[in-house]
Amino acid sequence: MTAKKETRASGDGKTAAEEAANPVSKPLLLVAWLVPGLGHWLLGKRLRAVVFAAVVTASFLTGVLLHGELAVPQQNSPLSWFFTFGCIGNGVLYFIRLLWVNGFDGLFNSSFPFGLQGGGDPVAAGFFYGKTFLYTAGLMNLLVVLDVHDIARGDKS
């Protein structure tokens, strides 16, 4: 007589094997990151998709209109990589803004990524508020991607 030992992975009663049997597709998470709201749209959560897309995009555009600066990596400043990660959370909006500010020549120069400019106007009244909106939009979008992950796994409806 052998005893079957089950280990619980979480408090919802699912075993580790049951949770591993329900993987989330990586392309879905990539698309959810690149285009705010698209992951929810593909999962059939249309209203949630529109609301999340509107909130993230409005926050990003507010940051741009307030002359905020996108975070880009700076030499001898390790903390700048964390800020850059937060801004990259905006997905395609981040890359469009970098292209707008730097042009193709600036994006693909020999000192990439340290030669990038984040735009913005440091003497503008809303500069620091704009930066905050840009960072917040990126971090919100990363939270939206985590929500897509939970819905796709079946942990959330």
Backbone as numpy.savetxt, mean C-alpha at the origin, in Angstrom:
# Nx Ny Nz CAx CAy CAz Cx Cy Cz
-3.84 -48.40 19.08 -4.68 -47.23 19.08 -3.78 -45.99 19.08
-3.92 -45.17 18.09 -3.11 -43.96 17.99 -3.98 -42.76 18.24
-3.44 -41.85 18.96 -4.16 -40.61 19.24 -3.74 -39.56 18.22
-4.73 -38.92 17.65 -4.48 -37.88 16.66 -4.43 -36.54 17.38
-3.29 -35.88 17.28 -3.11 -34.61 17.97 -3.31 -33.47 16.98
-4.25 -32.59 17.29 -4.49 -31.42 16.46 -4.02 -30.19 17.22
-3.31 -29.35 16.52 -2.91 -28.09 17.13 -3.76 -26.98 16.54
-4.20 -26.12 17.38 -5.03 -25.00 16.95 -4.14 -23.83 16.56
-4.37 -23.31 15.36 -3.57 -22.18 14.88 -4.14 -20.86 15.37
-5.42 -20.85 15.60 -6.04 -19.60 16.06 -7.25 -19.94 16.90
-7.86 -18.93 17.47 -8.98 -19.14 18.37 -10.29 -19.44 17.67
-10.32 -19.49 16.33 -11.58 -19.71 15.62 -11.87 -21.18 15.36
-11.04 -22.08 15.89 -11.32 -23.50 15.76 -10.72 -24.15 14.53
-9.98 -23.44 13.73 -9.36 -24.00 12.53 -8.00 -24.57 12.89
-7.67 -25.70 12.30 -6.34 -26.26 12.50 -5.38 -25.59 11.53
-4.10 -25.78 11.77 -3.08 -25.20 10.89 -3.22 -25.77 9.48
-3.58 -27.05 9.37 -3.75 -27.67 8.06 -4.94 -27.07 7.32
-6.03 -26.77 8.04 -7.19 -26.16 7.40 -6.87 -24.75 6.90
-6.08 -24.01 7.68 -5.73 -22.66 7.25 -4.77 -22.70 6.08
-3.86 -23.66 6.05 -2.93 -23.76 4.93 -3.63 -24.22 3.67
-4.76 -24.91 3.80 -5.49 -25.40 2.63 -6.25 -24.28 1.91
-6.31 -23.11 2.50 -7.04 -21.99 1.90 -6.08 -20.83 1.63
-5.14 -21.02 0.67 -4.17 -19.95 0.41 -4.80 -18.80 -0.36
-4.17 -17.66 -0.28 -4.61 -16.47 -1.00 -3.68 -16.29 -2.19
-4.26 -16.00 -3.34 -3.43 -15.84 -4.53 -2.59 -14.57 -4.43
-1.33 -14.72 -4.73 -0.41 -13.57 -4.68 -0.75 -12.52 -5.73
-1.17 -12.91 -6.95 -1.56 -11.87 -7.91 -2.73 -11.01 -7.42
-3.66 -11.59 -6.65 -4.76 -10.81 -6.10 -4.24 -9.75 -5.14
-3.30 -10.12 -4.30 -2.73 -9.16 -3.35 -1.91 -8.10 -4.08
-1.21 -8.49 -5.13 -0.43 -7.52 -5.91 -1.34 -6.50 -6.58
-2.43 -6.97 -7.16 -3.38 -6.07 -7.82 -4.05 -5.18 -6.78
-4.36 -5.74 -5.60 -4.98 -4.95 -4.53 -4.05 -3.84 -4.07
-2.75 -4.10 -4.07 -1.78 -3.07 -3.68 -1.61 -2.03 -4.78
-1.50 -2.46 -6.01 -1.24 -1.53 -7.11 -2.38 -0.55 -7.34
-3.60 -1.04 -7.33 -4.76 -0.18 -7.60 -5.68 -0.22 -6.39
-5.74 0.86 -5.63 -6.58 0.86 -4.42 -8.04 0.50 -4.75
-8.56 -0.48 -4.02 -9.95 -0.89 -4.18 -10.16 -2.03 -5.16
-9.20 -2.30 -6.03 -9.41 -3.32 -7.05 -9.49 -4.73 -6.47
-8.76 -5.00 -5.40 -8.83 -6.32 -4.77 -10.23 -6.62 -4.25
-10.85 -5.63 -3.60 -12.22 -5.82 -3.12 -13.19 -5.97 -4.28
-12.95 -5.21 -5.33 -13.82 -5.28 -6.52 -13.79 -6.69 -7.09
-12.60 -7.28 -7.21 -12.47 -8.62 -7.76 -13.08 -9.68 -6.85
-13.15 -9.39 -5.56 -13.77 -10.34 -4.62 -15.29 -10.15 -4.53
-15.82 -9.19 -5.27 -17.26 -8.97 -5.29 -17.75 -7.99 -4.24
-16.86 -7.35 -3.54 -17.22 -6.35 -2.52 -17.19 -4.97 -3.16
-18.18 -4.70 -4.02 -18.17 -3.51 -4.87 -18.24 -2.20 -4.07
-19.15 -2.10 -3.12 -19.29 -0.86 -2.36 -18.02 -0.59 -1.56
-17.51 -1.62 -0.91 -16.28 -1.46 -0.14 -15.12 -1.04 -1.05
-15.08 -1.60 -2.25 -14.03 -1.25 -3.22 -14.09 0.22 -3.59
-15.28 0.71 -3.87 -15.44 2.11 -4.26 -15.07 3.04 -3.11
-15.50 2.70 -1.91 -15.21 3.55 -0.75 -13.71 3.58 -0.48
-13.06 2.43 -0.46 -11.62 2.39 -0.20 -10.84 3.10 -1.29
-11.22 2.89 -2.55 -10.53 3.56 -3.65 -10.68 5.08 -3.53
-11.88 5.53 -3.19 -12.13 6.97 -3.07 -11.34 7.57 -1.92
-11.30 6.89 -0.78 -10.61 7.43 0.40 -9.10 7.49 0.16
-8.52 6.42 -0.35 -7.07 6.40 -0.58 -6.68 7.41 -1.65
-7.43 7.44 -2.75 -7.12 8.37 -3.84 -7.32 9.82 -3.40
-8.39 10.10 -2.67 -8.63 11.47 -2.19 -7.53 11.91 -1.23
-7.07 11.02 -0.37 -5.98 11.35 0.55 -4.69 11.63 -0.22
-4.42 10.81 -1.22 -3.22 11.00 -2.02 -3.27 12.33 -2.77
-4.40 12.59 -3.42 -4.53 13.84 -4.18 -4.50 15.07 -3.27
-5.05 14.95 -2.08 -4.97 16.05 -1.12 -3.52 16.34 -0.77
-2.75 15.29 -0.56 -1.33 15.46 -0.27 -0.58 16.13 -1.41
-0.91 15.75 -2.64 -0.26 16.37 -3.80 -0.68 17.83 -3.92
-1.97 18.12 -3.73 -2.45 19.49 -3.86 -1.92 20.41 -2.75
-1.56 19.82 -1.61 -0.95 20.61 -0.54 0.56 20.72 -0.71
1.06 20.29 -1.86 2.49 20.36 -2.20 3.34 19.48 -1.29
2.78 18.33 -0.91 3.54 17.39 -0.09 4.58 16.67 -0.91
5.59 16.18 -0.23 6.70 15.48 -0.89 6.57 13.98 -0.68
6.66 13.23 -1.78 6.72 11.78 -1.66 8.04 11.39 -1.04
8.02 10.37 -0.23 9.26 9.90 0.37 10.04 9.11 -0.67
11.32 9.39 -0.76 12.23 8.63 -1.62 13.47 8.30 -0.78
14.15 7.21 -1.10 15.34 6.85 -0.31 16.42 7.93 -0.40
17.04 8.21 0.73 18.12 9.18 0.80 19.38 8.48 1.30
20.53 8.83 0.73 21.78 8.25 1.21 22.04 8.71 2.65
22.62 7.83 3.42 22.97 8.10 4.82 21.76 8.44 5.68
20.59 7.97 5.27 19.38 8.19 6.06 18.53 6.92 6.04
18.85 5.96 6.90 18.11 4.70 6.89 16.62 4.87 7.16
16.26 5.88 7.93 14.85 6.10 8.24 14.04 6.46 6.99
14.70 7.04 6.00 13.98 7.42 4.77 13.41 6.20 4.06
14.02 5.03 4.26 13.48 3.81 3.64 12.13 3.44 4.24
11.93 3.67 5.52 10.63 3.39 6.14 9.55 4.32 5.60
9.89 5.59 5.46 8.93 6.54 4.89 8.63 6.19 3.44
9.66 5.75 2.71 9.46 5.35 1.32 8.53 4.15 1.24
8.72 3.19 2.12 7.83 2.03 2.16 6.39 2.45 2.37
6.16 3.39 3.28 4.80 3.90 3.52 4.22 4.55 2.28
5.03 5.33 1.58 4.53 5.99 0.37 4.33 5.01 -0.77
5.19 4.00 -0.89 5.03 3.00 -1.95 3.73 2.23 -1.75
3.21 2.24 -0.54 1.92 1.62 -0.28 0.81 2.19 -1.14
1.01 3.37 -1.71 0.01 3.97 -2.60 -0.11 3.24 -3.94
0.82 2.33 -4.21 0.77 1.55 -5.44 1.07 2.40 -6.66
0.22 2.27 -7.66 0.46 2.93 -8.94 0.42 4.46 -8.81
-0.31 4.98 -7.83 -0.35 6.42 -7.62 1.05 6.96 -7.30
1.80 6.22 -6.51 3.17 6.61 -6.15 4.03 6.69 -7.40
3.96 5.66 -8.24 4.83 5.60 -9.41 4.44 6.65 -10.46
3.15 6.93 -10.58 2.72 7.98 -11.50 3.25 9.34 -11.03
3.17 9.60 -9.73 3.66 10.87 -9.19 5.18 10.99 -9.36
5.92 9.89 -9.12 7.37 9.94 -9.33 7.70 10.21 -10.78
6.96 9.60 -11.69 7.17 9.83 -13.11 6.86 11.27 -13.46
5.81 11.82 -12.89 5.42 13.21 -13.13 6.51 14.18 -12.67
7.07 13.91 -11.51 8.07 14.82 -10.92 9.43 14.66 -11.60
9.85 13.42 -11.85 11.21 13.15 -12.32 11.32 12.95 -13.83
10.22 12.61 -14.50 10.29 12.26 -15.91 11.00 10.92 -16.08
11.02 10.42 -17.32 11.67 9.13 -17.58 13.17 9.20 -17.33
13.79 10.31 -17.71 15.23 10.45 -17.52 15.60 10.42 -16.05
14.83 11.09 -15.22 15.12 11.12 -13.79 14.89 9.79 -13.10
13.91 9.03 -13.60 13.63 7.73 -12.99 14.72 6.72 -13.25
15.31 6.79 -14.42 16.26 5.76 -14.82 17.67 6.29 -14.97
18.07 7.18 -14.07 19.43 7.70 -14.12 20.38 6.75 -13.39
21.65 7.05 -13.44 22.65 6.14 -12.90 22.65 6.08 -11.37
22.10 7.08 -10.71 22.13 7.07 -9.24 20.82 6.57 -8.63
20.03 5.82 -9.39 18.77 5.28 -8.89 19.05 4.42 -7.67
18.32 4.43 -6.61 17.14 5.23 -6.32 17.44 6.55 -5.62
18.74 6.84 -5.37 19.08 8.00 -4.56 18.94 9.33 -5.30
18.83 9.32 -6.60 18.71 10.56 -7.35 17.28 11.01 -7.55
16.32 10.28 -7.01 14.92 10.63 -7.21 14.52 11.87 -6.40
13.60 12.61 -6.95 13.02 13.75 -6.26 11.58 13.41 -5.90
11.13 13.83 -4.75 9.79 13.52 -4.29 8.77 14.59 -4.61
9.20 15.66 -5.25 8.27 16.75 -5.55 7.96 17.54 -4.30
6.92 18.29 -4.37 6.54 19.10 -3.23 7.30 20.41 -3.18
6.82 21.30 -2.36 7.42 22.63 -2.21 7.60 22.90 -0.72
8.83 22.79 -0.22 9.06 22.94 1.22 8.64 24.28 1.81
8.50 25.31 1.00 8.09 26.60 1.55 6.58 26.80 1.48
5.87 25.83 0.90 4.40 25.92 0.84 3.82 25.74 2.24
2.73 26.42 2.49 2.10 26.37 3.82 1.65 24.96 4.18
1.22 24.19 3.22 0.69 22.86 3.49 1.68 21.74 3.27
2.97 22.04 3.14 3.97 21.03 2.80 3.96 19.84 3.75
4.04 20.09 5.05 4.11 18.99 6.01 2.77 18.26 6.13
1.67 19.00 5.98 0.37 18.34 5.95 0.25 17.45 4.72
0.74 17.95 3.60 0.71 17.17 2.37 1.50 15.89 2.49
2.71 15.97 3.09 3.51 14.76 3.31 2.74 13.76 4.17
2.09 14.28 5.19 1.33 13.40 6.08 0.19 12.72 5.35
-0.50 13.45 4.49 -1.57 12.84 3.70 -1.03 11.76 2.77
0.13 12.01 2.16 0.72 11.01 1.25 1.13 9.75 1.99
1.75 9.91 3.16 2.14 8.74 3.95 0.90 7.98 4.42
-0.10 8.72 4.89 -1.31 8.10 5.41 -2.06 7.34 4.32
-2.12 7.89 3.13 -2.79 7.20 2.03 -2.11 5.88 1.73
-0.78 5.87 1.71 -0.05 4.63 1.45 -0.27 3.59 2.53
-0.25 4.01 3.78 -0.46 3.07 4.87 -1.89 2.56 4.90
-2.85 3.44 4.56 -4.25 2.98 4.47 -4.40 1.92 3.39
-3.75 2.13 2.25 -3.85 1.16 1.17 -3.24 -0.18 1.58
-2.16 -0.15 2.35 -1.59 -1.42 2.83 -2.56 -2.13 3.77
-3.29 -1.38 4.58 -4.31 -1.99 5.44 -5.46 -2.56 4.60
-5.79 -1.90 3.51 -6.83 -2.40 2.60 -6.38 -3.73 1.98
-5.10 -3.84 1.65 -4.57 -5.10 1.11 -4.70 -6.21 2.15
-4.43 -5.90 3.41 -4.61 -6.91 4.47 -6.07 -7.32 4.60
-6.98 -6.38 4.39 -8.41 -6.69 4.42 -8.78 -7.63 3.27
-8.21 -7.39 2.09 -8.43 -8.29 0.94 -7.93 -9.69 1.28
-6.78 -9.77 1.91 -6.22 -11.06 2.31 -7.17 -11.80 3.23
-7.71 -11.11 4.24 -8.61 -11.74 5.19 -9.90 -12.21 4.52
-10.44 -11.39 3.62 -11.68 -11.77 2.92 -11.42 -12.97 2.01
-10.30 -12.96 1.30 -10.00 -14.06 0.39 -9.79 -15.38 1.12
-9.25 -15.31 2.33 -9.04 -16.52 3.14 -10.33 -17.02 3.77
-11.35 -16.16 3.82 -12.60 -16.55 4.45 -12.68 -16.19 5.90
-11.71 -15.44 6.40 -11.70 -15.03 7.81 -12.66 -13.87 8.06
-13.06 -13.21 7.01 -13.91 -12.04 7.14 -14.87 -12.02 5.95
-16.06 -11.51 6.19 -17.02 -11.46 5.06 -17.08 -10.09 4.46
